[in-house]
Amino acid sequence: MLGYTGKIAYIDLSTKKVEIKPTTPKLAEKFIGGSGLAARLLYEHLKPEIDPLAPEAYVAVMAGPVTGTALPGSSRFAICGRSPLTGFWGEATSGGKFGAYLKKAGFDGLIITGKAPEMVYLVVQKGNVEIKPGNNLKGLDTYEVQEELKRIYGNNVSVACIGVAGENLMPMAAVINDHGRAAGRMGFGAVFGSKNLKAIVVDGQGEVPVADKESLKALAQELTSRYRKDAQLFTQYGTLGYLDIGYYFGDVPVKYFTKGLFPIDKINAKRFREEYAVHPKACWGCPIACGRELKFKGRTVDGPEYETAVSFGPLLQNFDLDTIVEANDLANRYGFDTISSGVTLALLMYLKEENLLPENLKAEVPEFGDALGILEALKLTGENWGIGRLIGQGVVKALEELGLSQECAAAVRKLEIPMHEPRAFTGQALSYATGPRGACHQRGDFFEVDLGIVKDEDLGIVPGPRNSIEGRVAVVAKFQSLRELDNCLVKCNFTFTPLKAVIGALSFITGVSWSPEKVLAAANNSLTIKRAISFNLGSSPADDKLPGHVKKPLTEGGAFGNVPEIEKYLPEFYKLRGWNSDGTIPQEFLARLLADD
């Protein structure tokens, strides 16, 4: 098939061996690409006895069939493997230009294992991979790493790298690329650090082969026109433009998921534009430009996106804009996840306020709203030291270490809940509970359906009552499948593409005929094999639930009084996925996924 480079590099950092193997067309059809194909390729390697940070652990850096093509939003890539934060299946995606350049450098993916004796980095270009010594990069922050490698290889490369958090094996460390883009969740920066892998440089000067370039170009032009019209809010204000909408519907978590109201005018996108010189920044080939750069204290920094602004803002009862901007810059430079770190810091603040912290920790944990205390705690998080070490463990392990109940852990499958309140949209809550990596806003953004932001009328994906999914479980499952497709293709969620257009794009790119049934089956295959991996690693259907902390009704705000009772919908959801009524996976289904037919 076209659209694929036909090559995946297997890299063993212990032996310095690079082996290039073909991308199997049959597996590509079964799982499409990206994180779905990665799950199949890694299935036999992700074992419970192999620690995520052990040299024997595997990590995949993957593109998909649409990556690097004319299709808008096709710049992304995925990093996949066993998460050091949760211990289960993990994946993180990022934009910028790294994904497109990886494809143009000649690869559908890189699968990495082993541990280099000293710090190294990879150079990927013209179908080859080289392992280079990188001791000179040790201790540099992510921006410094990118600057140094571009000094050597020129400005026409893309760099994905780790900072000090990754070197220090902080369980929620991120991989940062293209200035401030982040594969933020699940802790793959720590996996890179455990392998002494500081960075990957991709030189994307080649072309991605497609079957029908003219038809793809026409479709891309049609979609670009639509995105420019439908996504004007993000173009003008970035993702933070959603804050006012989310606030009205109670979709913005406040004070560790205990409140629903806050002084929104202090931190919304309009206020940011009033306080700072803000400039839009687009990923490779994107017409939306939802990213932000802003002038801050005499320098240019990456502006906080919605998730980060809420995580370091209302969730911590912090409404100081400078603190939010500086906290985001700290997280980018050290290289760690802004969502999980914000949620875990908020947990410790909550425990302090409830007088549940040990005496020796009370002085180290800031009060809600303590701007200077927040920044100090986040610096320690990047260093993986003091109270920062506890924050870096995530909410589940932090509570375990403190000997406290897991009921107040705002997490699903040990992954912290992102900045969309599960009590605001019941379909969102069901998506969180059943998502392949835990609480995930990339597959849990059902709020976009019930708000009418995205729809696919051919599939029946249309708005409904946000506090009920009675008779709409199939809609939740189908939308989750469409979002899974984004992570297999790999493409951006913001360039929402109805299934009919997805099929057209895939057909024009690959030269293979795709049907709705075939594409949705591939998405379901991807979701199912990831679930199977997590089950192998210790998860179970018992984890398909929301924590008790976010099942208490809020007494204020747009989600007032709603408690998403999703348990009664699980059997129907399982049936739609082809799973057993108890949420387990039929052996014959798994056997089909693992077959190399």
C-alpha positions as CSV (number, residue, x, y, z in Angstrom):
1,M,0.0,0.0,0.0
2,L,1.0,3.6,-0.6
3,G,0.9,6.1,2.2
4,Y,3.2,4.0,4.2
5,T,7.0,4.2,3.7
6,G,7.1,0.4,4.1
7,K,9.9,0.6,6.7
8,I,10.1,0.3,10.5
9,A,13.4,0.7,12.3
10,Y,14.1,-1.6,15.2
11,I,16.8,-0.1,17.4
12,D,18.7,-1.8,20.2
13,L,20.6,0.8,22.1
14,S,22.5,-1.8,24.2
15,T,24.0,-3.4,21.1
16,K,23.9,-0.3,18.9
17,K,22.1,-2.5,16.3
18,V,19.6,-1.0,13.8
19,E,17.5,-3.4,11.9
20,I,15.1,-2.2,9.3
21,K,12.0,-4.4,8.7
22,P,9.1,-4.0,6.3
23,T,5.7,-2.6,7.4
24,T,3.4,-5.6,7.0
25,P,0.5,-4.5,4.7
26,K,-2.0,-7.0,6.3
27,L,-1.3,-5.7,9.8
28,A,-1.5,-2.1,8.5
29,E,-5.0,-2.9,7.1
30,K,-6.0,-4.6,10.4
31,F,-4.8,-1.7,12.7
32,I,-4.2,1.1,10.1
33,G,-1.1,2.6,11.8
34,G,0.0,4.9,14.6
35,S,-0.8,3.7,18.1
36,G,-3.0,0.8,16.8
37,L,-0.2,-0.8,14.8
38,A,2.2,0.0,17.6
39,A,0.0,-2.0,20.0
40,R,0.1,-5.1,17.7
41,L,3.9,-4.8,17.2
42,L,4.5,-4.5,20.9
43,Y,2.0,-7.0,22.2
44,E,4.5,-9.8,22.8
45,H,7.1,-7.5,24.2
46,L,5.0,-5.8,26.9
47,K,5.1,-8.3,29.8
48,P,4.3,-7.8,33.5
49,E,7.7,-8.9,34.6
50,I,9.5,-6.2,32.5
51,D,9.5,-2.9,34.3
52,P,8.7,0.1,32.0
53,L,12.1,1.6,32.8
54,A,14.1,-1.6,32.4
55,P,16.6,-1.9,29.5
56,E,14.4,-4.7,28.1
57,A,11.4,-2.5,27.8
58,Y,10.2,-1.4,24.4
59,V,8.9,2.0,23.2
60,A,7.5,2.8,19.8
61,V,7.6,6.2,18.0
62,M,5.0,5.9,15.2
63,A,3.5,7.8,12.3
64,G,0.4,6.7,10.4
65,P,-0.7,6.5,6.7
66,V,-2.0,10.1,6.5
67,T,1.0,11.6,8.4
68,G,3.0,13.9,6.2
69,T,0.4,14.0,3.4
70,A,-1.7,16.9,2.1
71,L,-4.6,16.0,4.5
72,P,-4.9,18.9,7.0
73,G,-3.9,18.0,10.6
74,S,-1.6,15.2,9.5
75,S,1.5,16.3,11.4
76,R,1.2,14.2,14.5
77,F,3.0,11.2,15.9
78,A,2.5,8.8,18.7
79,I,4.8,7.4,21.4
80,C,3.6,4.0,22.8
81,G,4.6,1.3,25.2
82,R,4.1,0.4,28.9
83,S,3.5,3.5,31.0
84,P,5.8,4.1,34.0
85,L,3.1,6.2,35.5
86,T,0.3,3.6,35.3
87,G,2.0,0.3,34.6
88,F,-0.6,-0.3,31.8
89,W,-0.8,0.4,28.1
90,G,0.4,3.9,27.4
91,E,0.4,6.3,24.4
92,A,1.0,10.0,23.9
93,T,0.7,12.0,20.8
94,S,2.1,15.4,19.7
95,G,1.9,17.8,16.9
96,G,4.4,20.2,15.4
97,K,6.3,18.8,12.4
98,F,8.1,15.8,13.9
99,G,5.6,13.2,12.7
100,A,5.5,14.5,9.2
101,Y,9.3,14.6,9.1
102,L,9.6,11.1,10.4
103,K,7.6,9.9,7.5
104,K,9.5,12.0,5.0
105,A,12.7,10.7,6.5
106,G,11.6,7.2,5.3
107,F,9.9,5.5,8.3
108,D,6.5,4.5,9.5
109,G,7.9,4.1,13.0
110,L,10.9,3.5,15.2
111,I,10.8,0.7,17.8
112,I,13.4,1.1,20.5
113,T,14.8,-1.2,23.2
114,G,17.9,-1.6,25.3
115,K,20.0,1.0,27.1
116,A,23.0,2.9,25.9
117,P,26.0,2.9,28.3
118,E,26.1,6.7,28.0
119,M,23.7,9.4,26.7
120,V,22.9,9.2,23.0
121,Y,20.6,10.6,20.4
122,L,19.3,9.2,17.1
123,V,19.5,10.8,13.7
124,V,16.9,9.7,11.2
125,Q,17.3,10.7,7.5
126,K,16.9,9.2,4.0
127,G,15.8,5.8,5.3
128,N,18.7,5.4,7.7
129,V,19.1,5.6,11.5
130,E,22.3,6.5,13.3
131,I,23.1,6.4,17.0
132,K,25.2,9.4,18.0
133,P,27.0,10.2,21.3
134,G,25.1,12.8,23.3
135,N,26.9,13.3,26.6
136,N,27.2,17.0,25.7
137,L,23.4,17.2,25.9
138,K,23.1,15.8,29.4
139,G,21.4,18.2,31.8
140,L,20.2,20.6,29.1
141,D,16.6,21.6,29.1
142,T,14.4,20.7,26.2
143,Y,14.7,24.1,24.4
144,E,18.5,24.0,24.8
145,V,18.7,20.5,23.4
146,Q,16.7,21.5,20.3
147,E,18.8,24.6,19.8
148,E,22.1,22.7,20.1
149,L,21.0,19.9,17.7
150,K,19.7,22.4,15.2
151,R,23.0,24.2,15.4
152,I,24.6,20.9,14.2
153,Y,22.0,19.7,11.7
154,G,20.3,23.0,10.6
155,N,16.9,24.5,11.0
156,N,15.3,22.0,8.5
157,V,15.2,19.2,11.0
158,S,12.7,18.4,13.8
159,V,13.8,17.3,17.3
160,A,12.0,15.3,19.9
161,C,13.8,15.3,23.2
162,I,13.6,15.0,27.0
163,G,14.6,17.4,29.7
164,V,15.9,16.9,33.2
165,A,12.6,15.3,34.3
166,G,13.2,12.5,31.9
167,E,16.8,12.1,32.9
168,N,15.7,11.8,36.5
169,L,13.1,9.2,35.5
170,M,10.2,11.1,36.8
171,P,7.1,8.9,36.1
172,M,5.2,11.6,34.3
173,A,8.1,13.0,32.3
174,A,7.2,14.1,28.7
175,V,8.9,14.1,25.3
176,I,9.0,17.6,23.9
177,N,9.3,18.5,20.2
178,D,9.3,21.5,17.9
179,H,9.9,24.0,20.7
180,G,7.0,23.5,23.1
181,R,4.9,20.6,21.6
182,A,4.5,17.7,24.0
183,A,3.9,14.0,23.9
184,G,2.9,14.8,27.5
185,R,1.0,12.0,29.1
186,M,2.0,8.5,30.4
187,G,5.7,9.2,31.2
188,F,7.6,8.3,28.0
189,G,10.2,11.0,28.8
190,A,11.2,8.7,31.7
191,V,11.3,5.7,29.3
192,F,13.7,7.7,27.1
193,G,15.7,8.7,30.1
194,S,16.0,5.1,31.3
195,K,17.5,4.2,27.9
196,N,19.9,7.1,28.0
197,L,18.1,8.4,24.9
198,K,18.1,12.2,25.0
199,A,16.7,13.1,21.6
200,I,15.6,12.0,18.1
201,V,16.5,14.2,15.2
202,V,14.5,13.7,12.0
203,D,15.5,15.2,8.7
204,G,12.3,15.1,6.6
205,Q,13.4,16.0,3.1
206,G,11.7,13.2,1.2
207,E,8.1,12.7,0.0
208,V,5.3,10.5,1.3
209,P,4.0,8.3,-1.6
210,V,0.2,8.6,-2.3
211,A,-1.9,6.8,-4.8
212,D,-4.1,9.6,-6.1
213,K,-2.4,13.0,-5.4
214,E,-4.9,15.1,-7.3
215,S,-8.0,13.7,-5.6
216,L,-6.3,14.0,-2.2
217,K,-5.4,17.6,-3.0
218,A,-9.0,18.4,-3.9
219,L,-10.3,16.8,-0.7
220,A,-7.7,18.6,1.4
221,Q,-8.7,21.9,-0.1
222,E,-12.4,21.2,0.7
223,L,-11.6,20.2,4.3
224,T,-9.2,23.2,4.8
225,S,-12.0,25.6,3.8
226,R,-14.3,23.9,6.3
227,Y,-11.8,23.9,9.1
228,R,-11.0,27.6,8.6
229,K,-14.7,28.4,9.0
230,D,-15.6,25.9,11.8
231,A,-12.4,26.5,13.9
232,Q,-12.3,30.3,14.0
233,L,-12.5,30.3,17.8
234,F,-9.3,28.2,18.1
235,T,-7.5,30.3,15.4
236,Q,-8.3,33.5,17.2
237,Y,-7.9,32.4,20.8
238,G,-6.2,29.0,20.8
239,T,-7.6,26.1,22.7
240,L,-8.1,28.4,25.7
241,G,-11.0,29.9,23.7
242,Y,-13.0,27.0,24.9
243,L,-12.8,28.1,28.6
244,D,-15.8,30.4,28.5
245,I,-18.0,27.7,26.9
246,G,-16.7,25.0,29.2
247,Y,-17.3,27.2,32.3
248,Y,-20.9,27.7,31.3
249,F,-21.6,24.0,31.1
250,G,-19.5,23.1,34.2
251,D,-16.9,21.3,32.2
252,V,-13.9,23.1,33.8
253,P,-12.6,21.3,37.0
254,V,-12.0,23.7,40.0
255,K,-10.2,23.2,43.3
256,Y,-9.4,19.5,42.7
257,F,-12.8,18.7,41.2
258,T,-14.7,20.0,44.3
259,K,-16.0,23.3,42.9
260,G,-17.7,24.6,39.8
261,L,-17.3,28.3,39.9
262,F,-14.3,30.6,39.7
263,P,-13.5,34.2,38.5
264,I,-13.2,33.3,34.8
265,D,-12.6,36.8,33.6
266,K,-9.2,36.7,35.3
267,I,-7.8,33.9,33.1
268,N,-9.8,33.4,30.0
269,A,-8.4,33.8,26.4
270,K,-9.6,37.4,26.2
271,R,-7.7,38.3,29.3
272,F,-4.6,36.6,28.0
273,R,-4.7,38.7,24.8
274,E,-5.1,41.8,26.9
275,E,-2.1,41.0,29.1
276,Y,0.4,39.6,26.6
277,A,1.4,40.0,23.0
278,V,0.0,36.7,21.6
279,H,0.8,35.2,18.2
280,P,-0.8,32.1,16.7
281,K,1.4,29.1,15.9
282,A,0.5,26.3,13.5
283,C,1.7,22.7,13.3
284,W,3.0,21.5,9.9
285,G,0.3,21.7,7.2
286,C,-2.4,22.9,9.6
287,P,-4.9,25.7,8.6
288,I,-6.1,26.2,12.2
289,A,-3.0,27.4,14.1
290,C,-4.4,26.7,17.6
291,G,-0.9,27.1,19.2
292,R,0.2,30.3,20.9
293,E,3.4,32.1,21.4
294,L,3.6,35.1,23.7
295,K,6.0,37.7,25.0
296,F,6.7,37.1,28.7
297,K,9.3,39.0,30.7
298,G,11.3,40.0,27.7
299,R,11.3,36.6,26.0
300,T,9.1,34.5,23.8
301,V,7.5,31.5,25.4
302,D,4.9,28.9,24.4
303,G,1.5,30.0,25.6
304,P,-0.4,27.6,27.8
305,E,-3.1,25.6,26.1
306,Y,-6.5,25.0,27.6
307,E,-5.5,21.8,29.5
308,T,-2.4,23.5,31.0
309,A,-4.1,26.8,31.9
310,V,-6.9,25.0,33.8
311,S,-4.5,22.4,35.4
312,F,-2.2,25.2,36.8
313,G,-5.1,27.6,37.2
314,P,-8.7,26.9,38.5
315,L,-7.7,23.3,39.5
316,L,-5.2,24.9,42.0
317,Q,-7.4,27.9,42.7
318,N,-4.6,30.0,41.1
319,F,-5.8,33.0,39.0
320,D,-2.5,34.7,38.5
321,L,-1.7,34.7,34.7
322,D,2.0,35.2,35.1
323,T,2.2,32.1,37.3
324,I,0.3,30.0,34.8
325,V,2.5,31.1,32.0
326,E,5.7,30.5,34.0
327,A,4.5,27.1,35.2
328,N,3.8,26.0,31.6
329,D,7.3,27.2,30.6
330,L,8.8,25.3,33.6
331,A,7.0,22.1,32.5
332,N,8.1,22.5,28.9
333,R,11.8,23.1,29.9
334,Y,12.0,20.3,32.5
335,G,9.8,18.1,30.2
336,F,6.8,16.8,32.2
337,D,3.1,16.4,31.8
338,T,1.1,19.5,32.8
339,I,-2.1,17.6,33.4
340,S,-0.9,14.9,35.7
341,S,1.4,17.2,37.6
342,G,-1.4,19.8,38.1
343,V,-3.9,17.1,39.3
344,T,-1.4,15.5,41.7
345,L,-0.4,18.9,43.2
346,A,-4.1,19.7,43.5
347,L,-4.6,16.4,45.4
348,L,-1.9,17.3,47.9
349,M,-3.4,20.8,48.4
350,Y,-6.8,19.2,49.0
351,L,-5.3,16.7,51.5
352,K,-3.6,19.5,53.3
353,E,-6.8,21.5,53.5
354,E,-8.7,18.4,54.8
355,N,-5.9,17.9,57.4
356,L,-5.0,14.5,55.9
357,L,-1.3,15.1,55.2
358,P,1.4,14.0,57.6
359,E,2.9,16.8,59.7
360,N,6.3,16.6,58.0
361,L,4.7,17.3,54.6
362,K,2.3,20.1,55.5
363,A,5.0,22.8,55.2
364,E,6.1,21.5,51.8
365,V,2.7,21.6,50.2
366,P,1.4,25.0,49.2
367,E,-2.1,26.2,50.0
368,F,-4.6,26.5,47.2
369,G,-3.9,29.7,45.3
370,D,-0.3,30.2,46.6
371,A,1.4,31.3,43.3
372,L,5.0,31.2,44.6
373,G,4.4,27.9,46.3
374,I,3.0,26.4,43.1
375,L,6.0,27.4,41.1
376,E,8.4,26.0,43.7
377,A,6.5,22.7,43.9
378,L,6.7,22.4,40.1
379,K,10.4,23.1,40.0
380,L,10.9,20.3,42.5
381,T,8.7,18.1,40.3
382,G,11.0,18.7,37.4
383,E,14.0,17.8,39.6
384,N,12.1,14.8,40.9
385,W,13.1,15.9,44.4
386,G,11.4,16.6,47.8
387,I,7.7,17.1,47.5
388,G,8.2,17.1,43.7
389,R,9.1,13.4,43.8
390,L,5.7,12.7,45.4
391,I,3.9,14.9,42.8
392,G,5.7,13.0,40.0
393,Q,4.4,9.7,41.2
394,G,0.8,10.6,40.3
395,V,-2.3,10.6,42.5
396,V,-2.6,6.8,42.9
397,K,1.0,6.2,44.0
398,A,1.0,9.3,46.1
399,L,-2.1,8.1,48.0
400,E,-0.5,4.7,48.4
401,E,2.7,6.2,49.8
402,L,0.7,8.3,52.2
403,G,-1.4,5.3,53.3
404,L,-4.7,7.0,52.3
405,S,-7.8,5.8,50.5
406,Q,-7.9,5.7,46.7
407,E,-11.4,7.1,46.8
408,C,-10.1,10.7,46.3
409,A,-7.7,9.7,43.5
410,A,-9.0,11.7,40.4
411,A,-7.8,9.0,38.0
412,V,-9.0,6.2,35.8
413,R,-6.6,3.3,35.3
414,K,-4.2,5.3,37.4
415,L,-4.1,8.1,34.8
416,E,-5.1,11.5,36.1
417,I,-8.4,12.9,34.8
418,P,-7.8,15.7,32.3
419,M,-9.4,19.2,32.4
420,H,-12.9,18.2,31.3
421,E,-15.3,17.5,34.2
422,P,-16.9,14.0,33.9
423,R,-20.0,15.3,35.7
424,A,-20.7,17.8,32.9
425,F,-21.3,15.3,30.1
426,T,-22.3,11.7,30.9
427,G,-21.0,10.4,27.5
428,Q,-17.7,11.9,28.4
429,A,-17.7,10.0,31.7
430,L,-18.3,6.7,29.9
431,S,-15.5,7.4,27.5
432,Y,-13.1,8.1,30.4
433,A,-14.0,4.9,32.1
434,T,-13.5,2.7,29.0
435,G,-10.7,4.5,27.3
436,P,-7.6,2.4,26.3
437,R,-5.1,4.4,28.4
438,G,-7.4,5.6,31.2
439,A,-8.9,9.0,31.6
440,C,-8.2,10.6,28.2
441,H,-9.6,13.8,26.7
442,Q,-8.5,12.7,23.2
443,R,-11.2,9.9,23.3
444,G,-13.2,11.4,26.1
445,D,-14.2,14.6,24.5
446,F,-17.9,13.7,24.0
447,F,-18.7,17.2,25.1
448,E,-17.9,18.2,21.5
449,V,-20.8,16.0,20.3
450,D,-23.4,17.2,22.8
451,L,-22.4,20.8,22.2
452,G,-22.8,20.3,18.5
453,I,-19.1,21.2,17.8
454,V,-18.6,17.9,15.9
455,K,-21.1,15.6,14.3
456,D,-21.3,12.8,11.8
457,E,-24.9,12.4,10.8
458,D,-24.2,9.3,8.7
459,L,-23.2,7.5,11.9
460,G,-25.9,9.1,14.1
461,I,-23.3,11.1,16.0
462,V,-25.4,14.2,16.8
463,P,-26.1,16.2,20.0
464,G,-28.3,14.9,22.7
465,P,-29.1,15.6,26.4
466,R,-25.7,16.0,28.0
467,N,-26.7,14.4,31.4
468,S,-28.1,11.3,29.8
469,I,-26.9,8.7,27.3
470,E,-30.1,6.6,27.5
471,G,-30.5,5.1,24.1
472,R,-27.2,6.7,23.0
473,V,-24.5,4.2,24.2
474,A,-23.8,3.3,20.6
475,V,-23.2,7.0,19.8
476,V,-20.6,7.1,22.5
477,A,-18.9,4.0,21.2
478,K,-18.9,5.2,17.6
479,F,-17.4,8.6,18.6
480,Q,-14.8,6.9,20.7
481,S,-13.9,4.8,17.6
482,L,-13.6,7.9,15.4
483,R,-11.2,9.4,18.0
484,E,-9.3,6.1,18.0
485,L,-9.0,6.4,14.2
486,D,-7.3,9.7,14.7
487,N,-4.6,8.0,16.8
488,C,-4.2,5.3,14.2
489,L,-4.1,7.5,11.1
490,V,-2.3,9.7,12.9
491,K,-4.1,13.0,12.7
492,C,-5.3,15.9,14.8
493,N,-8.6,15.7,16.7
494,F,-9.3,19.4,15.9
495,T,-9.5,18.7,12.2
496,F,-12.5,16.5,12.8
497,T,-13.2,14.5,9.7
498,P,-16.5,12.6,9.2
499,L,-16.0,9.0,8.4
500,K,-17.0,9.4,4.7
501,A,-14.1,11.8,4.3
502,V,-11.7,9.6,6.2
503,I,-12.5,6.7,3.9
504,G,-11.9,9.0,0.9
505,A,-8.6,10.2,2.2
506,L,-7.4,6.7,3.1
507,S,-8.4,5.4,-0.3
508,F,-6.7,8.3,-2.2
509,I,-3.5,7.9,-0.1
510,T,-3.2,4.1,0.0
511,G,-4.7,3.1,-3.3
512,V,-6.8,0.4,-1.4
513,S,-10.5,0.5,-1.2
514,W,-11.8,1.1,2.4
515,S,-15.4,0.8,3.6
516,P,-17.1,2.2,6.7
517,E,-17.2,-1.3,8.2
518,K,-13.5,-2.0,7.5
519,V,-12.4,1.3,9.0
520,L,-14.5,1.1,12.1
521,A,-13.4,-2.6,12.6
522,A,-9.8,-1.4,12.5
523,A,-10.5,1.2,15.2
524,N,-12.2,-1.5,17.3
525,N,-9.2,-3.8,16.8
526,S,-7.0,-1.1,18.0
527,L,-9.1,-0.4,21.1
528,T,-9.3,-4.1,21.9
529,I,-5.7,-5.0,21.6
530,K,-4.7,-2.1,23.8
531,R,-7.2,-3.3,26.4
532,A,-5.8,-6.8,26.1
533,I,-2.3,-5.4,26.8
534,S,-3.5,-3.6,29.9
535,F,-5.2,-6.7,31.1
536,N,-1.9,-8.6,30.6
537,L,-0.2,-6.0,32.7
538,G,-2.6,-6.2,35.6
539,S,-5.7,-4.1,34.7
540,S,-9.2,-5.6,34.5
541,P,-12.8,-4.7,33.7
542,A,-13.1,-3.6,37.4
543,D,-11.1,-0.5,36.3
544,D,-13.9,0.6,34.0
545,K,-15.2,3.1,36.5
546,L,-14.9,6.7,37.7
547,P,-13.3,7.3,41.2
548,G,-15.6,8.2,44.0
549,H,-14.1,11.7,44.2
550,V,-15.8,12.7,41.0
551,K,-19.1,10.9,41.7
552,K,-20.0,13.4,44.5
553,P,-22.6,15.9,43.1
554,L,-21.3,19.4,42.8
555,T,-23.2,22.1,44.6
556,E,-22.5,24.9,42.1
557,G,-21.8,25.6,38.5
558,G,-23.0,24.1,35.2
559,A,-22.6,20.5,36.3
560,F,-24.6,21.1,39.5
561,G,-26.1,18.0,41.0
562,N,-25.3,15.6,38.1
563,V,-23.7,12.2,39.0
564,P,-22.9,10.1,35.9
565,E,-24.1,6.6,36.6
566,I,-22.4,4.8,33.9
567,E,-22.2,1.3,35.3
568,K,-25.6,0.3,33.9
569,Y,-24.4,1.1,30.4
570,L,-21.3,-1.0,30.5
571,P,-22.8,-4.3,29.3
572,E,-24.3,-2.6,26.3
573,F,-21.0,-0.9,25.6
574,Y,-19.1,-4.1,25.9
575,K,-21.5,-5.9,23.5
576,L,-21.0,-3.1,20.9
577,R,-17.2,-3.7,21.1
578,G,-17.6,-7.4,20.6
579,W,-16.4,-8.1,24.2
580,N,-17.9,-10.4,26.7
581,S,-20.7,-9.1,28.9
582,D,-18.3,-8.8,31.9
583,G,-15.9,-6.7,29.9
584,T,-13.3,-9.4,29.2
585,I,-12.2,-10.1,25.6
586,P,-13.3,-13.3,23.9
587,Q,-10.3,-15.5,23.2
588,E,-11.3,-16.0,19.6
589,F,-11.5,-12.2,19.1
590,L,-8.0,-11.8,20.5
591,A,-6.7,-14.7,18.4
592,R,-7.9,-12.9,15.3
593,L,-6.1,-9.8,16.3
594,L,-2.9,-11.7,16.9
595,A,-3.0,-13.7,13.7
596,D,-0.6,-12.6,11.0
597,D,-3.1,-13.3,8.2
